[in-house]
């Protein structure tokens, strides 16, 4: 640490600290401060939020933006140089939070009735996977971030937030909206659990907040899809796909999953084609070293430990071997299955990374499902082996995506690559432990989370804990031991719908005449909105209604409609002093706050209930 600190200090610009009592940039105490805030405060906060969202809704919003905002508050005293410290904080915090979101895998084990796995084995296994994935993610960043220069929208948003260190007004506006949303979310979360009338309408401030973030183009298709699947329930019963009283999502999730896979085939094909085109177009100016292509004005901020490709390859190799050995020793995974799972990691780390860089969407659950299906095609029948093998791909896609997203921020800011990697690794150490811990806390405090919803009737399914991601995992794992012909048919129907819809969307939106009409004015905007929200919605959006209960889709859609209405009606002229950047809109900041507040309320109620039982 001291050698690194000396190296960093040697090339640092002038001391920009606003207060002399702050530890100097590059000192041991400076890095200790950043690590403590990221690992012990912001990481667990984001992780609790992510775990809560997975348990209650079935997806989670990455913690980079939240950690970036709060991290910038902590390092505000460092002036312009504080942006690098805040970037390191959000990197380690996102690692902790991302690993804690993996608690849904432990819930899947409980739903499947699998024998308990020693905690230390789970922690070591998840840690090995995370360390391997961090290295693979960093291995691909020179291609995705520096050579292809993909956008990584959340990474861009965090970079803008950290640049706001030089704009106190912008910083104050973003923080006030975030904390205001957290207060409302916490109050709503407690009221929803304690006030009967709010329980009847199944109030969920976190679901509403998620809708505020995504907008009406995603929210409306979600409720439309949910209503369609709900309306088809009698037909599904008549053909034997559902039993009377079973929730529509027990079969709808298979169709929805097929829709995602169908759309993903189209998108991944285009992504790979664009990637090849992008690489060819940048070939003449491509980087010749492992760490280049940073703007000249940022080079001074990048002094410190140099990036080393041999060391990184050694890191990846060691942790890949450790992952394979842990799977074989702890869970008796056959070597062939582990090698196949690890091989898929190298594929999904770059494919999902490209998707994340272009669309801000990391299809981690699709990676899990595809892995299970591939394993089944080579003879896998044991759900336990399937879960533990697919866990390698699921965690790796998450961690590698976070690394690429974080590094996109660091590249824009000029933060040191090696130091940022070390902060991610530190976050993974704590995150692996907290992933197991947070799962046990939530499932102990809320025993309903332990109940397998895939075998429940519609009236038995819990209203506020739909756990759509776990529902999806358990559904595909059960197909290994309980294969039904109609399940395959349902997936294929969904695949056809998703593929056909996405092809039509791409054809329509790629037409120059259509693009010109959309950009021409209000009529074009309305037509494009109706296409996305009503006539030909994205399969990714409409499939959401097949994974969750109808009220969840309704709150999600309500948040989306209100968000789009506010953003459309409250547009301000350029240069307005109160205007936030597009990627820091008031509704997205409030929505993130609502999610965090509801999560904290649930955790507080859960801990209180747990204490009462002890």
C-alpha positions in Angstrom: 0.0 0.0 0.0 2.8 2.5 0.9 4.6 1.9 -2.4 1.4 2.6 -4.3 0.7 5.7 -2.2 4.2 7.1 -2.9 3.7 6.5 -6.6 0.4 8.1 -6.6 1.5 11.2 -4.7 4.5 11.6 -6.9 2.5 12.5 -10.0 -0.5 14.2 -8.4 -1.6 17.7 -9.4 -1.6 20.5 -6.8 -3.3 19.7 -3.5 -7.0 20.6 -4.0 -8.2 19.9 -0.5 -10.7 22.4 0.8 -9.9 21.6 4.5 -6.4 20.7 5.7 -7.6 18.2 8.2 -8.6 15.8 5.4 -6.0 13.0 4.8 -3.8 13.7 1.7 -4.7 12.2 -1.6 -2.8 8.9 -2.0 -2.1 8.3 1.6 -2.9 5.2 3.6 -5.5 7.1 5.6 -7.1 8.5 2.4 -7.6 5.0 1.0 -8.8 3.7 4.3 -11.5 6.5 4.3 -12.6 5.6 0.8 -12.7 1.9 1.6 -14.6 2.3 4.8 -17.3 4.5 3.2 -17.7 2.3 0.2 -17.6 -1.1 2.0 -19.2 -0.3 5.3 -21.8 2.3 4.5 -22.8 2.7 0.8 -22.1 -0.9 -0.3 -24.4 -2.4 2.4 -27.0 0.3 1.7 -27.1 -0.5 -2.0 -26.9 -4.2 -1.3 -29.9 -4.1 1.0 -31.8 -2.2 -1.6 -30.8 -4.7 -4.4 -31.7 -7.8 -2.2 -35.0 -6.3 -1.2 -35.9 -5.5 -4.9 -35.1 -9.1 -5.9 -37.2 -10.5 -3.0 -40.1 -8.1 -3.6 -40.2 -7.5 -7.3 -37.6 -9.7 -9.1 -35.1 -7.3 -10.5 -32.9 -4.6 -9.1 -31.4 -1.3 -10.1 -27.6 -1.1 -10.0 -26.1 0.9 -7.1 -23.5 2.8 -9.1 -25.6 6.1 -9.4 -26.6 6.1 -5.8 -23.1 5.3 -4.6 -21.7 7.9 -7.0 -24.0 10.6 -5.6 -23.3 9.9 -1.9 -19.6 9.2 -2.6 -19.3 12.7 -4.2 -20.6 14.1 -0.9 -17.9 12.4 1.1 -15.1 13.5 -1.2 -16.5 17.0 -1.8 -13.7 18.4 0.4 -11.1 17.3 -2.1 -12.3 19.6 -4.8 -11.7 18.5 -8.4 -9.5 15.6 -7.3 -12.3 14.3 -5.2 -13.9 12.8 -8.4 -11.3 10.0 -8.4 -11.9 9.2 -4.7 -15.7 9.1 -5.3 -15.2 6.9 -8.2 -13.2 4.4 -6.1 -16.0 4.6 -3.4 -18.7 3.8 -5.9 -16.6 1.0 -7.4 -16.2 -0.9 -4.1 -19.8 0.0 -3.1 -21.2 -1.4 -6.3 -19.2 -4.6 -5.8 -20.7 -5.1 -2.3 -24.2 -4.3 -3.6 -23.9 -6.5 -6.7 -22.8 -9.5 -4.7 -25.6 -9.0 -2.1 -28.1 -9.0 -4.9 -27.1 -12.6 -5.5 -29.0 -13.6 -2.4 -31.8 -14.6 -4.7 -29.8 -17.7 -5.5 -30.0 -18.8 -1.9 -33.7 -18.3 -1.9 -33.9 -20.5 -5.0 -32.1 -23.3 -3.1 -34.7 -23.0 -0.3 -37.6 -23.1 -2.7 -36.2 -26.2 -4.3 -35.9 -27.9 -1.0 -32.2 -28.5 -1.5 -30.1 -29.7 1.5 -28.5 -26.9 3.5 -25.1 -25.9 2.3 -22.5 -24.8 4.9 -22.2 -21.0 4.9 -18.5 -21.0 4.6 -18.7 -23.1 1.4 -21.2 -20.8 -0.2 -19.1 -17.8 0.7 -15.9 -19.2 -0.7 -17.6 -20.4 -3.8 -19.2 -17.0 -4.5 -15.9 -15.3 -3.7 -14.0 -17.4 -6.2 -16.6 -16.8 -8.9 -16.5 -13.0 -8.1 -12.7 -12.8 -8.2 -12.6 -14.7 -11.5 -15.3 -12.5 -13.0 -13.7 -9.3 -11.9 -10.5 -10.3 -13.7 -12.4 -11.3 -16.8 -14.4 -8.1 -16.8 -11.2 -6.0 -16.5 -9.6 -8.2 -19.3 -12.3 -7.1 -21.7 -12.4 -3.4 -20.7 -9.7 -2.3 -23.1 -11.9 -3.6 -25.9 -15.3 -2.5 -24.7 -14.5 0.8 -23.0 -11.4 2.1 -24.7 -11.3 0.6 -28.2 -15.0 0.4 -28.9 -15.8 3.3 -26.6 -19.3 2.1 -25.7 -21.6 4.5 -23.9 -22.4 2.6 -20.7 -25.2 5.0 -19.8 -25.1 4.4 -16.0 -21.3 4.8 -16.1 -21.8 8.1 -18.0 -24.3 9.2 -15.4 -21.9 8.5 -12.6 -19.1 10.4 -14.4 -21.4 13.4 -14.7 -22.3 13.2 -11.1 -18.7 13.1 -10.0 -17.9 16.0 -12.3 -20.5 17.9 -10.3 -18.0 18.2 -7.5 -17.0 21.5 -9.2 -20.7 22.5 -9.3 -22.1 22.8 -5.7 -25.6 23.7 -7.0 -25.9 20.6 -9.1 -24.7 18.5 -6.3 -27.1 20.0 -3.8 -30.1 19.5 -6.2 -29.4 15.8 -6.8 -28.8 15.0 -3.2 -32.0 16.7 -2.0 -34.1 14.8 -4.5 -32.5 11.5 -3.6 -32.9 11.9 0.1 -36.5 13.2 -0.3 -37.4 10.1 -2.1 -35.7 7.9 0.6 -37.9 9.6 3.2 -41.1 9.0 1.3 -40.1 5.5 0.5 -39.3 4.6 4.2 -42.7 6.1 5.3 -44.6 4.3 2.6 -42.8 1.0 3.3 -43.7 1.2 7.0 -47.3 2.3 6.3 -47.8 -0.4 3.7 -47.0 -3.0 6.4 -48.9 -1.4 9.2 -52.0 0.3 7.7 -54.6 -2.2 6.5 -56.1 -0.1 3.7 -52.7 0.3 2.1 -52.1 -3.5 2.4 -55.4 -4.0 0.5 -54.2 -2.0 -2.4 -50.8 -3.6 -2.1 -48.9 -0.3 -1.9 -45.2 -0.7 -3.0 -43.2 2.4 -3.1 -40.2 0.5 -4.4 -42.1 -0.8 -7.4 -43.5 2.7 -8.0 -40.0 4.1 -7.7 -38.7 1.5 -10.3 -41.4 2.8 -12.6 -40.3 6.3 -12.1 -36.8 5.3 -13.3 -37.8 3.4 -16.4 -40.7 5.6 -17.7 -44.0 4.8 -19.5 -42.5 3.1 -22.5 -41.6 0.3 -20.2 -44.3 0.6 -17.6 -47.3 0.5 -19.9 -46.2 -2.6 -21.7 -45.6 -4.3 -18.3 -49.2 -3.8 -17.2 -50.5 -4.6 -20.7 -48.6 -7.8 -20.7 -49.8 -8.6 -17.2 -53.4 -8.0 -18.1 -53.1 -10.1 -21.2 -51.7 -13.1 -19.4 -54.3 -12.6 -16.6 -57.1 -12.6 -19.2 -55.7 -15.8 -20.8 -55.7 -17.7 -17.5 -59.1 -19.4 -18.2 -57.8 -20.6 -21.6 -54.6 -21.9 -20.1 -56.8 -23.9 -17.6 -59.0 -25.2 -20.4 -56.0 -26.7 -22.3 -54.4 -28.1 -19.1 -51.5 -25.7 -18.9 -52.8 -24.4 -15.5 -54.9 -26.0 -12.8 -57.9 -24.1 -11.3 -56.7 -21.6 -8.7 -53.0 -21.5 -9.9 -51.6 -18.0 -10.6 -51.3 -17.1 -14.3 -47.6 -16.5 -14.0 -46.9 -20.2 -13.3 -47.2 -20.7 -17.1 -46.9 -17.0 -18.2 -43.3 -16.8 -17.0 -42.3 -19.5 -19.5 -43.9 -17.6 -22.4 -42.3 -14.4 -21.0 -38.9 -16.1 -20.8 -39.2 -17.2 -24.4 -40.0 -13.6 -25.4 -36.8 -12.4 -23.8 -34.8 -15.1 -25.4 -36.3 -14.4 -28.8 -35.6 -10.7 -28.6 -32.1 -11.4 -27.2 -31.3 -13.5 -30.3 -32.0 -10.4 -32.5 -30.2 -8.0 -30.2 -27.1 -10.1 -29.6 -26.8 -10.8 -33.3 -26.9 -7.0 -34.0 -24.6 -6.3 -31.1 -21.9 -8.7 -32.3 -22.3 -7.3 -35.8 -22.0 -3.7 -34.6 -19.0 -4.7 -32.4 -17.2 -6.1 -35.4 -18.0 -3.0 -37.4 -16.9 -0.7 -34.6 -13.6 -2.5 -34.2 -12.9 -2.3 -37.9 -13.7 1.4 -37.9 -11.4 2.0 -35.0 -8.6 -0.3 -36.2 -6.5 2.5 -37.6 -6.3 4.3 -34.3 -6.5 1.2 -32.0 -4.5 1.1 -28.8 -1.2 -0.8 -29.0 -0.8 -1.2 -25.2 -3.0 -2.5 -22.5 -3.8 0.9 -20.9 -4.0 3.7 -23.5 -6.5 5.8 -25.3 -7.1 8.1 -22.4 -7.5 11.8 -23.4 -4.2 13.7 -22.9 -5.7 16.1 -20.4 -6.5 13.2 -18.1 -3.1 11.5 -18.1 -1.9 13.4 -15.1 -4.6 11.9 -13.0 -3.8 8.4 -14.0 -0.4 8.2 -12.3 0.0 5.3 -9.9 0.5 1.5 -10.2 0.7 0.6 -13.9 -1.7 -1.9 -15.5 0.0 -5.3 -16.2 -1.6 -7.7 -18.6 0.6 -10.7 -17.4 -0.5 -10.1 -13.8 -4.1 -9.9 -14.8 -3.9 -13.1 -16.8 -2.3 -14.8 -13.9 -5.2 -13.5 -11.6 -7.8 -14.8 -14.0 -6.1 -18.2 -14.3 -5.7 -18.7 -10.6 -9.3 -17.8 -9.7 -10.7 -19.8 -12.7 -8.9 -22.9 -11.3 -10.2 -22.0 -7.8 -13.8 -21.7 -9.0 -13.6 -25.1 -10.8 -12.0 -26.8 -7.7 -14.6 -25.3 -5.3 -17.5 -26.5 -7.4 -16.1 -30.0 -7.6 -15.1 -30.3 -4.0 -18.0 -28.5 -2.3 -20.9 -29.6 -4.5 -19.6 -32.6 -6.4 -20.0 -30.9 -9.8 -18.6 -33.0 -12.6 -15.5 -31.5 -14.2 -17.3 -31.3 -17.6 -20.1 -29.2 -16.3 -17.8 -26.8 -14.5 -15.6 -26.4 -17.6 -18.7 -25.7 -19.7 -20.0 -23.1 -17.1 -16.6 -21.3 -17.0 -16.4 -21.4 -20.7 -19.8 -19.7 -20.9 -18.5 -17.0 -18.5 -16.0 -15.9 -21.1 -18.8 -15.6 -23.7 -21.4 -13.9 -21.5 -18.9 -11.5 -20.0 -18.3 -9.8 -23.4 -21.8 -10.3 -24.9 -23.5 -9.0 -21.8 -20.9 -6.3 -21.5 -21.6 -5.1 -25.1 -25.4 -5.1 -24.3 -24.7 -3.1 -21.1 -22.6 -0.7 -22.9 -25.1 -0.1 -25.7 -28.5 -0.4 -23.8 -27.6 -0.2 -20.1 -29.2 -3.6 -19.7 -27.3 -6.6 -18.4 -29.4 -9.7 -19.1 -28.1 -11.7 -16.2 -31.2 -13.8 -15.7 -31.2 -14.8 -19.3 -27.6 -15.9 -19.0 -28.7 -18.1 -16.1 -31.6 -19.7 -18.0 -29.6 -20.2 -21.2 -26.8 -21.9 -19.1 -29.3 -24.3 -17.5 -30.8 -25.1 -20.9 -27.4 -25.8 -22.4 -26.4 -28.0 -19.5 -29.7 -29.9 -19.9 -29.0 -30.4 -23.6 -25.7 -32.3 -22.6 -27.5 -34.5 -20.1 -27.8 -32.6 -16.8 -30.8 -33.8 -14.7 -29.9 -32.8 -11.2 -31.4 -29.3 -10.2 -28.7 -28.9 -7.5 -25.9 -29.4 -10.0 -27.7 -27.1 -12.4 -28.1 -24.3 -9.9 -24.5 -24.4 -8.7 -23.1 -24.5 -12.3 -25.4 -21.8 -13.6 -24.5 -19.7 -10.5 -21.0 -19.4 -12.0 -22.4 -17.6 -15.0 -25.0 -15.6 -13.2 -22.6 -14.1 -10.6 -19.9 -13.7 -13.2 -22.2 -11.8 -15.6 -23.1 -9.4 -12.8 -19.6 -8.8 -11.5 -18.0 -8.5 -14.9 -20.7 -6.1 -16.0 -20.2 -4.0 -12.9 -16.4 -3.9 -13.6 -16.9 -2.7 -17.1 -19.5 -0.1 -16.1 -17.3 1.2 -13.3 -14.3 1.3 -15.5 -16.2 3.3 -18.1 -16.6 5.9 -15.4 -13.0 5.7 -14.5 -11.8 6.0 -18.1 -13.9 9.1 -18.6 -12.5 10.7 -15.4 -8.9 9.4 -15.9 -8.9 7.4 -12.6 -6.1 4.8 -12.2 -7.1 1.4 -13.6 -5.2 -0.7 -11.1 -6.4 1.2 -8.0 -10.0 0.9 -9.2 -9.6 -2.8 -9.7 -8.2 -3.2 -6.2 -11.3 -1.4 -4.8 -13.6 -3.7 -6.7 -11.8 -6.7 -5.3 -12.1 -5.4 -1.8 -15.8 -4.9 -2.2 -16.2 -8.5 -3.4 -14.6 -9.8 -0.3 -17.3 -8.3 1.9 -20.1 -8.8 -0.6 -19.7 -12.5 -0.7 -20.2 -12.7 3.1 -23.1 -10.3 3.2 -24.9 -12.0 0.2 -25.4 -15.1 2.4 -26.1 -13.0 5.5 -28.7 -10.8 4.0 -30.6 -13.8 2.5 -30.8 -15.4 5.9 -31.9 -12.2 7.6 -34.7 -11.5 5.2 -35.9 -15.1 5.0 -35.8 -15.4 8.8 -37.6 -12.1 9.4 -40.1 -12.9 6.6 -40.8 -16.7 6.5 -43.0 -16.2 3.5 -39.9 -15.7 1.4 -39.0 -19.4 2.1 -42.2 -20.7 0.5 -42.0 -22.0 -3.1 -44.4 -19.8 -5.1 -44.2 -22.0 -8.2 -46.5 -24.5 -6.4 -48.9 -22.0 -4.9 -52.3 -21.1 -6.0 -53.1 -17.4 -7.0 -54.8 -16.8 -3.6 -51.8 -18.2 -1.7 -49.1 -16.2 -3.4 -47.8 -13.3 -1.3 -48.8 -9.9 -2.6 -45.7 -7.9 -1.6 -43.0 -10.6 -2.2 -43.4 -11.8 -5.8 -39.7 -12.7 -6.1 -40.0 -12.9 -9.9 -36.3 -13.7 -10.5 -36.3 -16.6 -8.1 -39.6 -17.7 -9.6 -37.9 -17.8 -13.0 -34.8 -19.7 -11.7 -36.8 -22.3 -9.9 -39.2 -22.8 -12.9 -36.3 -23.6 -15.3 -34.6 -25.8 -12.8 -37.7 -27.8 -12.2 -37.9 -28.5 -15.9 -34.8 -30.7 -15.4 -36.7 -33.2 -13.2 -40.3 -32.5 -14.2 -40.2 -32.0 -17.9 -43.6 -31.3 -19.5 -44.2 -31.0 -23.2 -46.3 -27.9 -22.9 -43.5 -26.1 -21.1 -41.3 -26.4 -24.1 -44.2 -25.3 -26.3 -44.8 -22.2 -24.1 -41.2 -21.2 -24.4 -41.2 -21.7 -28.1 -44.4 -19.6 -28.5 -42.8 -16.8 -26.4 -39.5 -17.1 -28.4 -41.5 -16.7 -31.7 -43.4 -13.6 -30.3 -40.2 -12.1 -29.0 -38.2 -12.7 -32.1 -40.9 -11.5 -34.5 -41.7 -8.4 -32.4 -38.0 -7.4 -32.1 -37.4 -7.9 -35.8 -40.4 -5.7 -36.7 -39.3 -3.0 -34.2 -35.8 -3.0 -35.6 -37.0 -2.8 -39.2 -39.5 0.1 -38.5 -37.1 2.1 -36.3 -34.2 1.7 -38.7 -36.1 3.4 -41.6 -34.8 6.8 -42.3 -38.3 8.1 -43.2 -39.6 6.9 -39.8 -36.7 8.5 -37.9 -37.2 11.8 -39.8 -41.0 11.8 -38.9 -40.3 11.0 -35.2 -37.8 13.9 -35.1 -40.2 16.3 -36.9 -42.3 17.3 -34.0 -45.1 16.3 -31.6 -46.9 14.0 -34.0 -43.8 12.0 -34.6 -43.1 11.8 -30.8 -46.6 10.6 -30.2 -46.5 7.9 -32.9 -43.1 6.6 -31.6 -44.4 6.6 -28.0 -47.5 4.6 -29.0 -45.4 2.2 -30.9 -43.2 1.5 -27.9 -45.9 1.6 -25.3 -49.0 0.1 -27.0 -48.7 -1.2 -30.6 -45.4 -3.0 -30.7 -43.7 -2.8 -27.3 -40.3 -4.2 -26.5 -40.6 -7.9 -25.5 -38.3 -7.1 -22.6 -40.9 -4.7 -21.2 -44.1 -6.6 -21.9 -42.6 -9.9 -20.6 -42.3 -8.3 -17.2 -46.0 -8.8 -16.7 -45.6 -12.6 -17.0 -43.2 -12.8 -14.0 -45.0 -10.8 -11.3 -48.4 -10.5 -9.8 -50.8 -8.1 -11.5 -50.7 -5.4 -8.7 -46.9 -5.3 -9.0 -47.2 -4.5 -12.7 -49.9 -1.9 -11.9 -47.6 0.0 -9.5 -44.7 -0.3 -11.9 -46.8 1.1 -14.7 -48.2 3.9 -12.5 -44.6 5.1 -11.7 -43.7 4.9 -15.4 -46.7 7.0 -16.6 -46.2 9.6 -13.9 -42.5 9.8 -14.6 -43.0 10.3 -18.4 -45.8 12.9 -17.8 -43.6 14.9 -15.4 -40.6 14.9 -17.7 -42.7 15.8 -20.7 -44.6 18.6 -19.1 -41.8 20.2 -17.0 -39.2 20.7 -19.8 -37.1 23.8 -19.1 -35.2 26.0 -21.5 -31.6 25.2 -22.0 -29.4 27.0 -19.5 -32.0 27.0 -16.7 -30.2 27.2 -13.4 -32.3 24.5 -11.9 -32.0 22.1 -14.8 -30.4 18.7 -14.1 -28.6 16.7 -16.9 -30.7 14.3 -18.8 -29.2 11.3 -17.1 -29.8 12.9 -13.6 -33.5 13.6 -14.0 -35.5 14.5 -10.9 -37.8 11.5 -11.4 -35.0 9.0 -11.6 -33.3 10.4 -8.5 -36.6 10.3 -6.6 -37.3 6.8 -7.9 -33.9 5.6 -6.6 -34.7 7.2 -3.3 -38.1 5.5 -3.0 -36.5 2.1 -3.7 -33.8 2.7 -1.1 -36.3 4.0 1.5 -38.7 1.1 1.0 -35.8 -1.3 1.4 -34.6 0.3 4.6 -38.1 0.2 6.0 -38.4 -3.5 5.1 -35.0 -4.2 6.7 -35.9 -2.3 9.8 -39.3 -4.1 10.2 -37.6 -7.4 9.5 -34.8 -6.8 12.1 -37.5 -5.7 14.6 -39.5 -8.9 14.0 -36.3 -11.0 14.2 -35.4 -9.5 17.5 -38.9 -10.1 18.8 -38.6 -13.8 18.0 -35.2 -14.2 19.7 
